[in-house]
Amino acid sequence: MRLTEAGPDDRPRIEGLLRAAELPTGDLDSSPVRLFVGRDDGRVVGVGGVERYGTDALLRSVAVPGALRGAGHGTAIYRGIEARARGAGVERLYLLTTTAEAFFADLGFEVVAREEAPEAIRETTEFRELCSDAATCMRKVVA
């Protein structure tokens, strides 16, 4: 699988995958999210994103088409994003999830109270508006 930064032509596919996975798309134009696309033999096998705030970052929208789940694409996409974030100086990744707590726990994330996230992360549209208070907040130290 090859992970590349998303280009303008990828946008419709990304939004479709996110909607199918019931993940937010409302702030993609207004947030500083960097989107990535995983491809295998030219076929899109998943997407993911990250918003950086100094040495902290918010992991966004790792999604794999339903028919391709369980083949390791989500893990590969996450690992590629983590490596890029770490290489750029990110020390901690945060995320919100309502359905993938076990998946991210297997990748080394731990559940933390939302209040433990840095202010810049808590002030994102995802934290303030798009994800309900019922979403689990998770953190991973990557430095």
N, C-alpha and C positions, 0 to 999 in steps of 0.2 A: 504494500500500500504506500502511496506517495501523498504527502500532505503539502498543500500549497495554499498561499494566501488567496482568498476569493477575489475574483475580478467581477466587473459589472455584469458579464454574461452569466455568472453563477447565481446572481441574485434571485431569479424566479425559482430555481431549483432549491436554494437554501430556504426561502420562505415557505415553499411547499412542504419540505421535510419538517420544518419547525412546526407548521400548522398541523401536519399529520401526527406529530408527536405531542401535540397540545402544549407547545412551548411558546413563550411570548415573542412577538415580532414587532410590537408597537413602537419600540424605541430604537430600532436598528439604524434609523437615519439620524437620530438625535443624540445617541450615546457614542462614546469613543471606542466601541467594540471593534476588534479586528476579527474578521471571520476567516475560517479555513475550511478547505474542502479536501476530503480524503478520496483518492481515486485508485482503483485497481484495474489495470488494463483499460484505462480510459473511462471506466464506469464509475459514477459517483457512488461511494459506499458510505458516506456520512459527512457530517459537518460539525463544527464546533467554533467557539469564539472565546475571546478574553478581553476584558477591559482593565487596563493598567492604571493604578493610582500610586505612583512612587514605587516603593518596594512591596506593595500589596497589589493583588489583582483579583478580579471577579471572573470566575470561569462561567462561560455562557453557553448554553444551548448545544450540548453534545447530543447529536441525534443520528440514528442509523435507520434506513428504511426497514420496516417490519420484516420483510422477507430475508433480510441480510443479518438480522440480529443473532447474536450467539456465535458469530464467526470470528470475533476478536477485533472487529473494525472500530468499535467504540473505544476500546482500550488503546488501540494504536493511535487513534485520533487524539485521545487525551494525552498520551505519553509524548506525542509530537508537540502539542501545545505546551505542556509542562516544560519540555526541554527548551523550547523557544523562550518561554517566559523566564526561566532560570538564567538562560544565556543573556537575557536583557536586564538582569539585575533584580528580578522579582524574588522575594524571599518567602511570601505566603500567598497561597491561593485560597479564595473563599468561594462558596457556591450556595445556592438555595435549591432545594429539591422537594418535590412532593411524592415522587415515585421511585427514585433511584438511590436511596440512602445506602442500601446494601452494595450496589455496584461501586459507589464512590468509597465506601468503607474498605472494600477489597483493594482499592488503589491507594490506601493510606490516609484517607480523610478521616477526621474525627468530628463528632457532633459538638458544636459550641452554641452558647446562647447568642442570639442575634446581636445583643448589646456588646458582645466581645469583638465584633467586627469593627474595624477602624471607621471613623466618621465618614471618610470619603466613600467607602463601600456602602455604608448605611444610607448615604444620601443619593445613591444611584436610583434611577427610575425603577429598576428591577426590584430593589429592596423596598422603596417607598410606595410603589403603585402596582407593579405587575405581578408580584408574588404575594400570595396571602400570608397572613401571620402564621398560618398553619404549616407553612413550608419549613423544612428543617434546614438550619444553617450549618455548614460544615467548613472545616479549615484543614489545610495541609501545609506544613513547612517544607519548602522545596529548596531552600538555600543550603 
